[in-house]
Amino acid sequence: DISTTIAGAVEEQTATTNEISRNVSDAARGTQEINENISGVTTAAESTSQGATEIQQASADLAKLATALLDLVKKD
């Protein structure tokens, strides 16, 4: 009968809607995890950049000390 057919169709539509809702929720969680990972990579990159800058400065300081030491050795 028609009411049974309609009830079955409504059940199927409800199940499909629930599945879509679960998929959207999963996608939202996945997007959030990706955003968190990108944030972590950004932080790591900034830290690496800062470390490289510090190493560059330390190398420049060491070069100045080496030059000064060489000048002292040449004077003697």
MITI-986696 format. One record per residue (C-alpha): y, z, x; residue number from 1; residue in three letters. Coordinates in nm, 3 decimals. Each point is the difference from the previous one (the first is absolute). Example, Ala and Ser with C-alpha at 12.3 -4.5 7.8 and 13.67 -1.06 7.14 Angstrom:
MITI-986696
<vexba><v>-0.450</v><w>0.780</w><u>1.230</u><seq>1</seq><type>ALA</type></vexba>
<vexba><v>0.344</v><w>-0.066</w><u>0.137</u><seq>2</seq><type>SER</type></vexba>
***
This chain:
MITI-986696
<vexba><v>0.000</v><w>0.000</w><u>0.000</u><seq>1</seq><type>ASP</type></vexba>
<vexba><v>0.362</v><w>-0.055</w><u>0.102</u><seq>2</seq><type>ILE</type></vexba>
<vexba><v>0.093</v><w>0.366</w><u>0.052</u><seq>3</seq><type>SER</type></vexba>
<vexba><v>-0.288</v><w>0.046</w><u>0.245</u><seq>4</seq><type>THR</type></vexba>
<vexba><v>0.111</v><w>-0.310</w><u>0.190</u><seq>5</seq><type>THR</type></vexba>
<vexba><v>0.361</v><w>0.125</w><u>0.012</u><seq>6</seq><type>ILE</type></vexba>
<vexba><v>-0.113</v><w>0.346</w><u>0.110</u><seq>7</seq><type>ALA</type></vexba>
<vexba><v>-0.209</v><w>-0.154</w><u>0.279</u><seq>8</seq><type>GLY</type></vexba>
<vexba><v>0.292</v><w>-0.214</w><u>0.112</u><seq>9</seq><type>ALA</type></vexba>
<vexba><v>0.232</v><w>0.301</w><u>0.000</u><seq>10</seq><type>VAL</type></vexba>
<vexba><v>-0.254</v><w>0.194</w><u>0.209</u><seq>11</seq><type>GLU</type></vexba>
<vexba><v>-0.021</v><w>-0.284</w><u>0.251</u><seq>12</seq><type>GLU</type></vexba>
<vexba><v>0.378</v><w>-0.028</w><u>0.015</u><seq>13</seq><type>GLN</type></vexba>
<vexba><v>0.032</v><w>0.374</w><u>0.055</u><seq>14</seq><type>THR</type></vexba>
<vexba><v>-0.258</v><w>-0.009</w><u>0.279</u><seq>15</seq><type>ALA</type></vexba>
<vexba><v>0.179</v><w>-0.294</w><u>0.162</u><seq>16</seq><type>THR</type></vexba>
<vexba><v>0.336</v><w>0.175</w><u>-0.026</u><seq>17</seq><type>THR</type></vexba>
<vexba><v>-0.146</v><w>0.314</w><u>0.156</u><seq>18</seq><type>ASN</type></vexba>
<vexba><v>-0.147</v><w>-0.205</w><u>0.286</u><seq>19</seq><type>GLU</type></vexba>
<vexba><v>0.336</v><w>-0.170</w><u>0.060</u><seq>20</seq><type>ILE</type></vexba>
<vexba><v>0.167</v><w>0.340</w><u>0.002</u><seq>21</seq><type>SER</type></vexba>
<vexba><v>-0.249</v><w>0.131</w><u>0.260</u><seq>22</seq><type>ARG</type></vexba>
<vexba><v>0.054</v><w>-0.309</w><u>0.215</u><seq>23</seq><type>ASN</type></vexba>
<vexba><v>0.377</v><w>0.041</w><u>-0.015</u><seq>24</seq><type>VAL</type></vexba>
<vexba><v>-0.034</v><w>0.365</w><u>0.098</u><seq>25</seq><type>SER</type></vexba>
<vexba><v>-0.226</v><w>-0.092</w><u>0.292</u><seq>26</seq><type>ASP</type></vexba>
<vexba><v>0.246</v><w>-0.266</w><u>0.113</u><seq>27</seq><type>ALA</type></vexba>
<vexba><v>0.287</v><w>0.250</w><u>-0.017</u><seq>28</seq><type>ALA</type></vexba>
<vexba><v>-0.197</v><w>0.249</w><u>0.212</u><seq>29</seq><type>ARG</type></vexba>
<vexba><v>-0.081</v><w>-0.275</w><u>0.249</u><seq>30</seq><type>GLY</type></vexba>
<vexba><v>0.365</v><w>-0.098</w><u>0.020</u><seq>31</seq><type>THR</type></vexba>
<vexba><v>0.098</v><w>0.362</w><u>0.062</u><seq>32</seq><type>GLN</type></vexba>
<vexba><v>-0.255</v><w>0.028</w><u>0.281</u><seq>33</seq><type>GLU</type></vexba>
<vexba><v>0.132</v><w>-0.321</w><u>0.157</u><seq>34</seq><type>ILE</type></vexba>
<vexba><v>0.355</v><w>0.135</w><u>-0.017</u><seq>35</seq><type>ASN</type></vexba>
<vexba><v>-0.110</v><w>0.322</w><u>0.170</u><seq>36</seq><type>GLU</type></vexba>
<vexba><v>-0.179</v><w>-0.196</w><u>0.272</u><seq>37</seq><type>ASN</type></vexba>
<vexba><v>0.306</v><w>-0.218</w><u>0.059</u><seq>38</seq><type>ILE</type></vexba>
<vexba><v>0.212</v><w>0.312</w><u>0.025</u><seq>39</seq><type>SER</type></vexba>
<vexba><v>-0.240</v><w>0.142</w><u>0.260</u><seq>40</seq><type>GLY</type></vexba>
<vexba><v>0.010</v><w>-0.323</w><u>0.201</u><seq>41</seq><type>VAL</type></vexba>
<vexba><v>0.381</v><w>0.000</w><u>-0.014</u><seq>42</seq><type>THR</type></vexba>
<vexba><v>0.011</v><w>0.358</w><u>0.128</u><seq>43</seq><type>THR</type></vexba>
<vexba><v>-0.243</v><w>-0.083</w><u>0.280</u><seq>44</seq><type>ALA</type></vexba>
<vexba><v>0.202</v><w>-0.308</w><u>0.098</u><seq>45</seq><type>ALA</type></vexba>
<vexba><v>0.322</v><w>0.202</w><u>0.011</u><seq>46</seq><type>GLU</type></vexba>
<vexba><v>-0.169</v><w>0.263</w><u>0.215</u><seq>47</seq><type>SER</type></vexba>
<vexba><v>-0.137</v><w>-0.267</w><u>0.234</u><seq>48</seq><type>THR</type></vexba>
<vexba><v>0.341</v><w>-0.160</w><u>0.029</u><seq>49</seq><type>SER</type></vexba>
<vexba><v>0.160</v><w>0.334</w><u>0.082</u><seq>50</seq><type>GLN</type></vexba>
<vexba><v>-0.268</v><w>0.067</w><u>0.261</u><seq>51</seq><type>GLY</type></vexba>
<vexba><v>0.058</v><w>-0.342</w><u>0.157</u><seq>52</seq><type>ALA</type></vexba>
<vexba><v>0.373</v><w>0.067</w><u>0.019</u><seq>53</seq><type>THR</type></vexba>
<vexba><v>-0.063</v><w>0.334</w><u>0.169</u><seq>54</seq><type>GLU</type></vexba>
<vexba><v>-0.238</v><w>-0.161</w><u>0.249</u><seq>55</seq><type>ILE</type></vexba>
<vexba><v>0.255</v><w>-0.270</w><u>0.075</u><seq>56</seq><type>GLN</type></vexba>
<vexba><v>0.265</v><w>0.266</w><u>0.067</u><seq>57</seq><type>GLN</type></vexba>
<vexba><v>-0.238</v><w>0.200</w><u>0.218</u><seq>58</seq><type>ALA</type></vexba>
<vexba><v>-0.082</v><w>-0.316</w><u>0.197</u><seq>59</seq><type>SER</type></vexba>
<vexba><v>0.369</v><w>-0.072</w><u>0.054</u><seq>60</seq><type>ALA</type></vexba>
<vexba><v>0.054</v><w>0.359</w><u>0.116</u><seq>61</seq><type>ASP</type></vexba>
<vexba><v>-0.295</v><w>-0.028</w><u>0.237</u><seq>62</seq><type>LEU</type></vexba>
<vexba><v>0.136</v><w>-0.326</w><u>0.142</u><seq>63</seq><type>ALA</type></vexba>
<vexba><v>0.334</v><w>0.170</w><u>0.067</u><seq>64</seq><type>LYS</type></vexba>
<vexba><v>-0.177</v><w>0.288</w><u>0.175</u><seq>65</seq><type>LEU</type></vexba>
<vexba><v>-0.206</v><w>-0.243</w><u>0.208</u><seq>66</seq><type>ALA</type></vexba>
<vexba><v>0.317</v><w>-0.183</w><u>0.105</u><seq>67</seq><type>THR</type></vexba>
<vexba><v>0.170</v><w>0.327</w><u>0.089</u><seq>68</seq><type>ALA</type></vexba>
<vexba><v>-0.303</v><w>0.110</w><u>0.201</u><seq>69</seq><type>LEU</type></vexba>
<vexba><v>-0.009</v><w>-0.333</w><u>0.181</u><seq>70</seq><type>LEU</type></vexba>
<vexba><v>0.369</v><w>0.038</w><u>0.086</u><seq>71</seq><type>ASP</type></vexba>
<vexba><v>-0.070</v><w>0.347</w><u>0.139</u><seq>72</seq><type>LEU</type></vexba>
<vexba><v>-0.290</v><w>-0.127</w><u>0.208</u><seq>73</seq><type>VAL</type></vexba>
<vexba><v>0.213</v><w>-0.285</w><u>0.140</u><seq>74</seq><type>LYS</type></vexba>
<vexba><v>0.274</v><w>0.244</w><u>0.109</u><seq>75</seq><type>LYS</type></vexba>
<vexba><v>-0.238</v><w>0.191</w><u>0.224</u><seq>76</seq><type>ASP</type></vexba>
***
